[in-house]
Amino acid sequence: MTHWPDFVQLKEVGPRDGLQNEKRSISTDDKVAWINMVSDSGVREIEYSSFVHPKWIPNLADAREVGKRIRKNPDVFYSALVPNQKGLEHALEAGIDGASVFMSASETHNKKNINKTIGETYPVLREVIRDAKQEGKHVTGYISTVFDCPYEGKIMPEKVIRVCEQLLEYGVDDLSLGDTIGSAVPTQVERLLEVLLARYQKEKLIMHFHDTRGMAIANIMRSLQYGLSRFDSSLGGLGGCPYAPGAAGNVATNDVLYLLHGLGIKTGIQEDKIQEASVFIQDRLGKVLPSKSLAYHLSTA
């Protein structure tokens, strides 16, 4: 009989990972109102924006203003993606609780995404991590394409380990492992976790699944069986990567909650408030979001 974790923590990444790939822009007022709704849902962490240069992700050009204007719930940890020291400076000004740095296990994807080789990325992130830690901030290291790369194909666990080791040496507090193109199946999750859990405590690992091929929930189930209890998810299934052609959105927070609560796992999150916030952003984007749970909610409302 499977022993599930008693509690699972979801990090809501919709305001950052969800919006970065959207063609339709959302006003700052609507972003603030939306994040405030999520803040009142019981979610413990919200990644509310990215402090990259606006020319790369125009939809998140208002990161500083959003960070200053959102109503900070003392029970919520507010983080943001930070690419370099200038981004960190702006993020600290906006009042982040934590910073997320990012790179890829795939050399080609890293070059496409960051315009640097993996070797060239390390010194930049080392300085960001050092400075963020000096400011007393929690730092998460995102590693993209840990299973498959749209350019290189299968990624061997050894490549993932090399990046993990370097980021941990620089001082990151935890690692978010990204199925960036949403191609992984549970056996791939099993193979990677077998290797990583032999080296690292499970509390250090966060799983970040996209749902391009409908496998995200199955992959979360496999991760739960390995005792992992931290996952990234996005309201309604928003998301995608501009540098991973064809990648769909992150696994929907709504659907993950339906799974976890159905298994008797506590999250502290109110599903009705997540549905309400999902409807809000769906209306602002003017498109139907892919969450099955959201679709059912709307059909029975």
C-alpha positions in Angstrom: 0.0 0.0 0.0 1.4 3.4 -1.0 2.2 5.8 1.7 1.5 9.3 0.4 3.0 12.4 2.0 0.7 13.9 4.6 1.2 17.4 3.2 2.1 18.7 -0.2 3.2 22.3 -0.9 2.4 23.8 -4.2 4.2 26.9 -5.5 1.9 28.9 -7.8 3.9 30.0 -10.8 1.0 31.2 -13.0 1.8 34.9 -12.6 5.3 34.3 -13.9 5.6 31.1 -15.9 2.0 31.3 -16.9 2.0 34.7 -18.3 5.4 34.9 -19.9 4.3 33.0 -23.1 0.9 34.7 -23.5 0.4 36.9 -26.6 -2.3 38.9 -25.0 -1.0 41.4 -22.4 -2.6 41.7 -18.9 -2.8 45.1 -17.2 -0.8 45.7 -14.1 -4.1 46.4 -12.2 -5.4 43.0 -13.3 -2.2 41.2 -12.3 -2.2 42.8 -8.9 -5.9 41.9 -8.4 -5.2 38.3 -9.6 -2.2 37.7 -7.3 -4.2 39.1 -4.4 -6.9 36.6 -5.1 -4.3 33.8 -5.1 -2.8 35.1 -1.9 -6.1 34.6 -0.1 -6.5 30.9 -1.3 -4.1 29.3 1.1 -1.2 28.9 -1.3 2.1 29.1 0.6 4.3 30.5 -2.2 3.6 32.6 -5.3 6.2 33.3 -8.0 4.7 36.5 -9.1 7.0 37.8 -11.9 10.4 37.7 -13.6 13.0 40.4 -13.5 14.4 39.8 -17.0 14.9 42.6 -19.5 11.5 43.7 -20.9 12.6 43.1 -24.5 12.8 39.4 -23.8 9.5 39.0 -22.0 7.4 42.1 -22.5 4.4 40.7 -20.6 6.4 40.9 -17.4 7.9 44.4 -17.9 5.9 45.6 -14.9 7.6 43.3 -12.4 8.7 46.0 -10.0 5.4 47.8 -10.0 3.5 44.5 -9.4 5.9 43.5 -6.6 5.3 46.9 -4.9 1.6 46.9 -5.3 0.4 43.4 -4.4 -1.1 43.0 -1.0 1.5 40.9 0.9 -0.1 38.1 2.9 2.2 37.3 5.8 1.5 33.6 5.4 2.6 33.7 1.7 6.2 33.6 0.4 6.6 35.8 -2.6 9.4 34.9 -5.0 10.5 36.0 -8.5 12.8 34.8 -11.3 16.1 36.7 -11.3 18.5 36.3 -14.3 21.4 38.5 -13.2 22.6 41.1 -10.7 20.6 43.9 -12.2 17.5 41.8 -12.0 18.3 41.0 -8.4 18.7 44.7 -7.6 15.2 45.4 -9.0 13.7 42.4 -7.3 15.1 43.4 -3.9 13.7 46.9 -4.5 10.3 45.3 -5.2 10.5 43.4 -1.9 10.9 39.7 -2.8 11.1 37.1 -0.1 13.0 34.7 -2.4 14.9 34.6 -5.7 14.9 31.9 -8.3 17.8 31.5 -10.7 17.6 29.4 -13.8 19.6 27.5 -16.3 19.3 24.3 -18.3 20.8 20.8 -18.2 20.9 21.0 -22.0 23.7 23.0 -23.6 21.6 23.9 -26.6 18.5 24.9 -24.7 20.6 27.0 -22.3 22.1 28.8 -25.3 18.7 29.5 -26.8 17.1 30.5 -23.5 19.9 32.5 -21.9 22.2 33.2 -24.8 25.1 31.7 -22.9 26.8 28.3 -22.7 26.4 26.4 -19.4 30.0 27.3 -18.5 29.3 31.0 -19.2 26.1 30.9 -17.1 27.7 29.6 -13.9 29.7 32.8 -12.9 26.6 34.9 -13.4 24.5 32.8 -11.2 27.2 32.4 -8.6 27.2 36.2 -8.1 23.4 36.4 -8.0 23.1 33.5 -5.5 25.9 35.0 -3.3 24.3 38.5 -3.2 20.8 37.2 -2.7 22.0 35.0 0.3 23.8 38.0 1.7 20.5 39.8 1.7 19.0 36.9 3.6 16.9 35.6 0.7 16.0 32.1 0.0 17.3 31.0 -3.4 15.8 28.3 -5.6 17.7 26.9 -8.6 15.6 26.1 -11.6 17.0 23.5 -13.9 15.2 23.2 -17.3 15.1 20.2 -19.6 16.0 17.6 -17.0 14.4 14.8 -19.0 14.3 15.8 -22.6 15.5 18.8 -24.7 13.7 20.0 -27.9 17.1 20.3 -29.6 19.2 17.5 -28.1 16.7 14.8 -27.2 17.1 12.7 -24.1 19.1 14.2 -21.3 21.2 11.8 -19.2 20.9 12.1 -15.4 24.7 12.8 -15.2 24.1 16.2 -16.9 21.4 17.0 -14.4 23.7 16.0 -11.5 26.5 18.3 -12.7 24.2 21.3 -12.7 22.7 20.3 -9.4 26.1 20.0 -7.8 27.3 23.4 -9.1 24.2 25.2 -8.0 24.2 23.6 -4.5 27.9 24.5 -4.2 27.0 28.1 -4.9 24.5 28.0 -2.1 21.0 27.5 -3.5 18.5 26.2 -0.9 16.6 23.9 -3.2 16.3 22.7 -6.8 13.3 22.8 -9.1 13.6 20.1 -11.8 11.8 21.1 -15.0 10.1 18.9 -17.6 10.2 21.9 -19.8 8.7 20.4 -22.9 6.2 18.2 -21.1 7.5 15.0 -22.6 8.5 12.9 -19.6 6.7 9.7 -18.6 6.8 8.1 -15.1 9.6 5.7 -15.9 11.8 8.7 -16.7 10.8 10.4 -13.5 11.7 7.2 -11.7 15.1 6.9 -13.3 16.0 10.5 -12.4 14.7 10.4 -8.9 16.5 7.1 -8.2 19.8 8.9 -9.0 19.1 12.2 -7.3 17.6 10.8 -4.1 20.7 8.7 -3.6 22.6 12.1 -3.3 20.1 14.7 -2.0 17.4 14.9 0.6 14.0 14.8 -0.9 13.1 18.1 0.8 15.7 19.8 -1.5 13.8 18.8 -4.7 10.8 20.5 -6.3 9.2 19.0 -9.4 8.1 21.3 -12.3 6.0 19.5 -14.9 4.5 20.8 -18.1 1.5 19.0 -19.5 2.2 19.0 -23.2 1.4 15.3 -23.6 -1.0 14.9 -20.7 1.5 13.1 -18.5 2.0 15.7 -15.8 -0.5 14.2 -13.3 1.0 10.7 -13.9 4.4 12.1 -13.3 3.3 13.8 -10.1 1.8 10.5 -8.9 5.2 8.8 -9.4 7.0 11.6 -7.6 4.6 11.3 -4.7 5.4 7.6 -4.5 9.1 8.6 -4.0 8.1 10.8 -1.1 8.4 14.2 -2.9 6.1 16.8 -1.5 6.8 20.0 -3.4 5.6 20.9 -6.8 5.2 23.9 -9.1 1.9 24.4 -10.7 -0.1 27.1 -12.6 -3.6 28.3 -12.3 -5.7 26.8 -15.1 -2.7 25.3 -16.7 -1.3 28.5 -18.0 2.3 28.6 -19.3 4.8 27.5 -21.8 8.4 28.3 -22.7 9.3 30.7 -25.5 12.5 28.7 -26.2 10.9 25.3 -26.1 8.8 25.0 -29.3 5.5 23.3 -28.7 5.7 23.2 -25.0 2.3 23.5 -23.3 1.5 25.1 -20.0 2.4 24.0 -16.5 0.3 21.4 -14.8 -2.9 23.0 -13.7 -3.0 23.9 -10.0 -6.7 23.1 -10.1 -6.1 19.5 -11.4 -3.3 18.9 -8.9 -5.5 20.0 -6.0 -8.2 17.6 -7.2 -5.7 14.8 -7.2 -4.1 15.6 -3.9 -7.3 16.2 -2.0 -8.8 13.0 -3.5 -5.8 11.1 -2.1 -6.4 12.6 1.3 -3.3 14.7 1.1 -3.5 18.1 2.8 -2.4 21.3 1.0 -4.0 24.1 3.0 -5.4 25.5 -0.3 -9.1 26.2 -0.9 -10.1 24.7 -4.3 -13.0 27.1 -4.7 -10.8 30.1 -4.4 -8.3 28.7 -7.0 -11.2 28.1 -9.4 -12.4 31.7 -8.8 -8.9 33.1 -9.5 -8.7 30.9 -12.6 -11.9 32.2 -14.0 -10.7 35.7 -13.4 -7.5 35.3 -15.5 -9.3 33.2 -18.1 -11.7 36.0 -18.7 -8.8 38.6 -18.9 -6.9 36.5 -21.4 -10.1 35.8 -23.4 -9.3 32.1 -24.0 -10.2 28.8 -22.5 -7.6 27.4 -20.1 -6.8 23.7 -20.3 -7.5 22.6 -16.7 -10.0 19.8 -16.7 -11.1 20.6 -13.2 -11.7 24.2 -14.1 -13.8 23.1 -17.1 -15.9 20.8 -14.9 -16.3 23.6 -12.4 -17.6 25.9 -15.0 -19.9 23.3 -16.5 -21.6 22.7 -13.2 -21.7 26.3 -11.9 
